[in-house]
């Protein structure tokens, strides 16, 4: 196995372990604290790290820093000038933000959740989690620098360290301070995210060449201008959670917690679908940089078909077996059967928005693969957010959490449709009718599979153990979806086999590091201006240029939850 292969394998193991431990964290919290006014208070404070993580670790920071550090290294310069100039200023600015949040914690709680009953614990938790503004910023800065040096192990371990810290503090102090132990764990876990990267970060500094004068501020300013649309897009997408918690605070105690537990389960298939599609993103970025709009259009259609199949199959299963899923995962300790009923009802509605969540992530990726920054994804997400807020505000008082879940599903689905419709004029000549036909056939297959699952659930009966229901019902639902998909669209299945994700893997060995999912640099691209023809636009002189999305392809925002 090559060094790149070993690094990828190690990163996959560490990221998977961190994500799995994050799910264990949610199960432990459900067991110890259930769904109550106290967990609602913590989740209001949890909004801070949920929002800061994609900005300072996953998306904006990576897209800004990785290309800058990579270009410095390519020139034979080390990152010391960048670190010496930018890091102290960043820490100073983020520290001011943390102190502002600490001082304004009561106002933050009133703005995020004005109807919250446990206001005091929420204020305390906000003040504790506010430290993540600084620690996540430093951790993200270190992660981007290390990735630019092709050191992937420590950055991949940050969420493992983070969740270890949270679980350790919950285990040690939950009996003393209750739900506040989770907020203390968030603060301590975020410090561990920095600590786990510090040795490798220091080695990078020691091994770097002697510093020379660099116009670092100018480089960062240009990068920030390119990343600004992604920052706004990320915050706008995260604002869906703000809307839910704002209106949920006016409902019965535990409502915010029910929404959170259901959302964590519903997001699993969406994240998995986007992780698979991420494998093909370097091909999309390269085709976009080369002006090969025909290939871009084909890649979008194929990726959307694969992602849609995954999430719609999961939707069929979750709608049919939501009560059993929630019972197996959460119904123990303080999490009651009434909590299971409420959470399962929300989960069924959330599942209806899974396709929209996945399609938004895929379509936004296509927009961000272009050379020039685009504001369209942020604008479309703002429209979807407005719809979510309008529906939630109109119906939350009468329909409760179900209205909030329906508002979320409606808003994100509308945003997905608008983004896909904008691909043809803004990105590539995508065959929208063919995409609509593909998705329609998959929706029909999912509806049939869901009916088969509901029939199986009824045949098994309420007395059947939940785990048996899930095993048998899952097999029935999957088989029905597979058969109906083949019957409804044999040409669609054939295209997956020929040029789906496996095709991307197969191409990686032939096309080199750009296709392997590793960082794509302009020097790795071969510009061929004479490759013009139907569906192609000539690229600019000099090749790919400084495309932020191409330089950090795996870090384009996916709308994924905090692990």
N, C-alpha and C positions, 0 to 999 in steps of 0.2 A: 504494500500500500504506500502511495506517495505521501510526502509530508502534508500536502493539501488535503488528501483523503483522510489522514489521521486527524488533522485539525477539524475537518468537517464532522468526523465521527465523534470526536471528543465534545465539540460544541453541541451536537445533537443530543448526546447523553446528558450533558449538564443542563441544557435548556429544557429537555423533557423532564428531568428530575425537579428542576425549579418549578415548572408548571404543575407537575403532579403534586408537589408539596403545597403549592398554592391552593389546590383543590382540597387537600387534606386540611389545610387551615380553615377553609369554609365549613367543612364537615365538623371539625372540632368546635368551631364557634356555634354552629347550630346545636350541637350536643350540649354544650355548657350553658349557652345563653338563650337558645330558642329564637323566637321572633317576638320581640317585645319593644317597649319604649326605649329601653337601654340600648338594644342593638340598632334601633333607628337613630339614636343619638350618635353612636359610633359611625354609622354609615354616612351621616352628614359630614363628619370630619374626614372620613375616607375619601370624600370627593376631592380633597386636596392632592393626595398622592396619585389618585386616578387621573387627575388632570395634568399634573406635573410630569408624570412618567413619560407619556408620549412626546411631550415637548422637549424635555431635557435629557432623555435617554434614547428613545427609540427613533424619533423622526427628525425633528428640526435640528437637534444637536448633531446627529450623525450626518445628515445631508450637508450641514455647514462645515463640519470639522474634517470628515474623512477626505474629501477632495483637496482641502487646503494642505493637510499634513502629507498626503500622498504626493502632491506636487513639490513640496519642499524636499521630501526624500528623493524624488526623481532628479532634482537639481543637485543632489549631493549635500544638501543642507539638513541639519537636524531640526527637531521641533522646539529647541530651547527658546529661541526668540518669541515664538508664538505663545509658548507656555508662560514665559516670563512676563509678557505683555498682557495677554488676554485672561489668563487664569485668575490673577489677583483682582482684576477689575470685575470679572464675573462673580467671584466669591463675594466681593464687597456689595455688588448690586443685589445678588440673591439674599445676602444677609439682611439687607435693608427690607427686602420683601418679606422675609421671615419675621422680622421684628414688627413690621406693619400688621401681618396676620395675627401675631400674638396680641398686639394691642387692640386690634379691631375684632377680635374673636367673637364678642357678643353680637356685633353688627353683622359679621359673616354668617352666623347662625340664623339671625333674623332674616337675612336676605335669601339664604338657601332654603330654609325651612321655617317659615314664620309661624306655623301652627304646631311646632314640635312641643310635646309635653315635658320631655326631659331636657330643658334648655341648659341647665347647669352642667350636667355631664357632657353635653355636646360642646359647650364652650371650652371645657377642660380638654377634651379630645382634640379640638381644633388647635389649641395651643401646643399640644404635644406633636401632632402630625405636621405642624407648620415647619418643623426642622427639615422635612424632606425637600423643601424648596432649595436649600443649600446642598444637602447631601446628594440628592438626585442630580443636581447640576454638576457637582464635582465627579460623581460616578459616571455620568454621561460623557463628560470631557475626557476622563481616563479611558472609557470604553472606545470612543472614537479614535483616540490617539493610538491605542493598542491595536485596534483593527487595521488601521492604516499601516502599522508595522507587521501585519499578518500574524498577530498574536491573538488568537481567538478564545483560548481557554478561560482566562480570567474574566473577560467580558461576559462569556456565556454563563459564568457561575454566579453572577450578581443576584439573580432572583432566587437561586438556591440559598445563598447566604441570607438574603432578605427574609425569606419565609422561615428559615431556621430561627432567626432572631425573634420573629413574631411568635412562633409556636413556643419557644423557650420562655418568653416572658409571660405568655398566657398560662403555661403550665406552672410557672413559679408564683404568679401573683393574682390569678383569677379568683382564688379563694379569699384574697385580702381586699382587692380594689375592684373586683368584678370586671365589667366590660372595659374599664379604663386600662386594664392590663394589655388589651389588644392595641390601644393607641400608644402605650409605652413601647410595645413590641415593634410597632411601625417605625418609631423614632430610632430605636436601637438597631433594628434590622437594616435601616437605611445607612447607618454608620458602617455596618458590616459590608455593605455593597462597595464602599470606598476601601475598606481594609483589605478585602479579598483581591483588589487590583493593585494595591500600593506597591508590593515588591516588584511586580513586572513593570509597572510604570516607572519606578526609579531606575530599573535596569535599562529601560529605553533611553532615559535621560543620560545615563552614564556612557552608554554606547554611541550616542549621537555625536556628530562632528562638532567642532568648536563653533560657537555662534558667530554669524555675520550679520551685518545690518540688513534688515528686511522691512519691507513696507507691509507689515502684518495687518495693521488697522485697515488699510485699503482693501486687502484681500478679504478680510472678514466682512467689511461693509458690502462688497460685491456679493459675497455668499449670502449675507442676510437678506439682500434684496431678492435673491432667487428663492430663498426659503420662506419668505413672508407668506406667500399664498398657501404653502403647506401648513404653516403655523395656524393661520386662520381656519383652514379646512379642519385641522385636528381639533381645535377648540370648539368649532361649530358642531362637529360630530359628537364630541363629548357632552355638549350642552343638552343633548337628549336626556341624559341622566339628571342634569340640573332641573329640567322641567318636571320629571317624574318625582323627584324628591321635594320640589317646591309644593306641588299639589298634593303629594302623598302625605306631607306633614299635617295636612288638615283632616286626614282620615283617621281611622281607629289606630291605636298603638299597635305596632308590628307591621303595618301596611308597607312601609319602606323596606322592611326586612323581607317580606314575602316577595316583593318585586325584585330585590337583589338576588335571593336564592334562585328564583325562576330564571332570571337573566343569566346567571352563571352557568346553569345547565344548558340553556338554549344557545349560548355562545359557543359551546364546544364544537358542534359540527361546522359552524360558520368559520371558526378559526382553522380547523383542520382542512377545510376546502381551500382556504386562501393560502395556507402553508404549502399545499401541493401545487397550486397555481404559481406560487413564488418561484418554483423551480424554472418555469418557463419565462420569467420576467426578463432575464438578460437577453433572450432572443428578441423580445418585444422592444427593449431599449436599443438594441443594435439595429434592428430593422428601421426604427424611427430615426436614429442618427444617420442611417444611410439613405433616408428618403424613400425606403421601400414600403410605400403605403399599402400595396397589395398584400404583402406578408403581414403587416401590422393588422390589417382587417381580418385575415385568416386566423391569426393567433388569438385575436379577441374573441372571435366566434367559437373557436375550439375550447379556449379556456373557460368561457362563459358556460358552454355546454357541460363541461366536466364539473365545474363548481355547482351549477344548477342541479345536476343529477345528485350530487352528494347531499346538498342541503335539503332538496325536496324529498329525497328518501328519508332523511332524518326527520323532516317535518311530519311525514306520514306516521313514523314510529312514535314521535313525541305526542302528537295529537291523540293517537290511539291508546298510548300507555303512560301518559303523564302521571296519573295517580300512583302507579306502581313504581315508576322511576323515582319520584320524590319520596315515597315511603321507604324504598330500599336505601337511598342515599342519606336521608335526613331524619326520618322519624325514629328518634331515640333520644334519651336524655330529656332535655327541656323542650324539644321540638315535638309538639302534640299532633294528634290526628286532625284536629281543626286546622293547624298550620299546614299540614299536608294537603288538605282539601283546598285551602285558599291558594297555596303556591302552585298546585297542579292546574287549577283553573287559569291562573295567569300564564303558566308555561304553555298551555295549549294556544293561547292567543299570541304570545311572543313568537311561537314557532311559525306562525303565519307570516311573520316579517323576516324570517331567516333568508329567504331568497333576496329580498331587498338589501339586507346587510351585506351579503356576499357580493351582489352585483355592484353595489356602490364602491366597495373596496377594489374590485377588478377594474371598473370603468375609470375611477380616479387614478389608478396606476397608469392606465393608458394615456391620460392627460398629462400626468407628471413625467412621462417618459420623453416628452418633447423638449427641444433645446431651450425654448423660452418659457419662463414661468407663466402659469395660467391661473386665473382667478375663477374659472367656471365651476370647478368642483365645490369651492367654498360658497359661491353664490347659490348653486343648486341646493346644497345642504342647508343653507339659510331658509330657502323656500320650504323644504321638508320640515325644518325645525318650527317654522311658523305654523304649519299645518298641525304638527304634533301638539304645540302649545294651545292652539285654538280648540282642538278636539278635547284635549285634557281639561282645559278650563271650562268648557261647556258641559262636560258629562261626568267629571270626577265626583261631584257632589252626589249625583244620583246613582251612578254605576260603580263608583269606587275604583279599586285597583284594576278592574277589568277594562275600564275606560282608558286608564293610563297606558295599559299594555296595548290596547287597540290603537290608541293615538300614536304610540311608538311605531307599531307595525305599518300603519297607514302612511305616516310621514316618511319613513325610510324607503318604503316601496315606491312612493311618488318620486322621491329623489333619485332612486335607481332608474326609473323609467326616463326621467328627464336627462340624466347623465348619458344613458345609452343613446337616446335620441340625438344628443349633441355630439356623439362620436363621428358621425358621417360628415358634418360640415367642419368640425374642429380638429379631427385627428386623422381619419382614414375613411375610404369609401366602404364602410361597413354595410353589409346587406341586412338592413333592419328587419325586412319581412322574413328573411330566413331565420334570423335570431328569434323573432316573435314566434315563428312556427316551431322552432326547436323547443323553446320554453313552454309553449302551449302543450306540446305533446308530453313533455316531462310532468307538467302540472296534472294532466289527465292520468298519467301513470301513477303519480303520487296520490291522487284522489282514490283511484282504485285500490292501491296498496293500503291506504288508510282504512277504507271500508273493509278490506280483508282482515286488517289488524283488529278493528272493532268487533268484527264477527268472531275472531279467535278469542278476544278477551271475554266476550259474552259466553262463548262455548266453554271456556275454562272455568268460569264462575268466580264469584267473589271469595269462595273458600280456598281457592288455589293460592299457595304461597306466592308472594309478589315476585320473588326471584325466578320462579318457574314461569310465571306469566311473561316476564321480560325475555327469558330465553326462548320459549316457544313462540310467543308473539313476535319477537324480533325476527326469527327465522321465517315465519309466515309473511310478515310485511316485506322483508328483503326479497324473498322469492317472488312475491306478487309484483313488486316494483320492477324487478329484473325482467320478468316475462312480459309485463305490459309495455315496458320500454322497448323491448325487441319488436313486439307486435306493432307498436305505434311508430317507431322510427328506426328500421334496420339500417338505413343509410347513416343515421346519426351514430349508432353503435360502431359501424365500420370506420367512421372517421376518427373515433376515439382510439381504436386499435391501431390505426395507421399513423396518426399524427398527434395523439394525445400526450399526456405527461410522460409516458414511457418513451415516446419519440424524442422528447426533450433530453431525457437521460441518455438515450442512444446517441444523440448528436453531440453530447458533451465531449465524448472521447475524440471526436473528429475535429471539433472546432476550437479546442483549447480552452484557456482559462476564462475567456469571456463567456463561453457557454456553460461553464461548470458551476456558475453561481458565485464565483469568486469576484472580487472587486474588478469592475470594468473600467479601464483607463483608455483615454484616447489613443495612446500608443499601441494598444492591443488591437485596435480596429484597422482594417484595411479599407481605405477609401477607394472606391471604383467609380469615378464620375461617369464612365461610359456605360454604366449599367442602367441606362434609362430605357423606358419603354412603358407599356401599359401598366398602370398602377404604381409607377415609380416617379419620384421627384429627385433631381440631382441634389446631392448633398453639397454643403458649402465647401469652399476650398480648404484643404487642410484636414479633412476627416471629421471625426465626431465632435470635436470641440469640448468645452468644459461643461458637459451635461451633468448636472447634479444627480439626476435620477440614475444615469448610467454609472456614475462613480460610486454610488452606494445603493445599488439596485435592491438589495434585500432589506433596506431600511425605509423604503417607501411606505407611507402609513397604510395600515390594513384595517384600522378601526378595531384592533384586537383588544381584549380586556387586559388589565394589569394582571400578570401571572401571580 
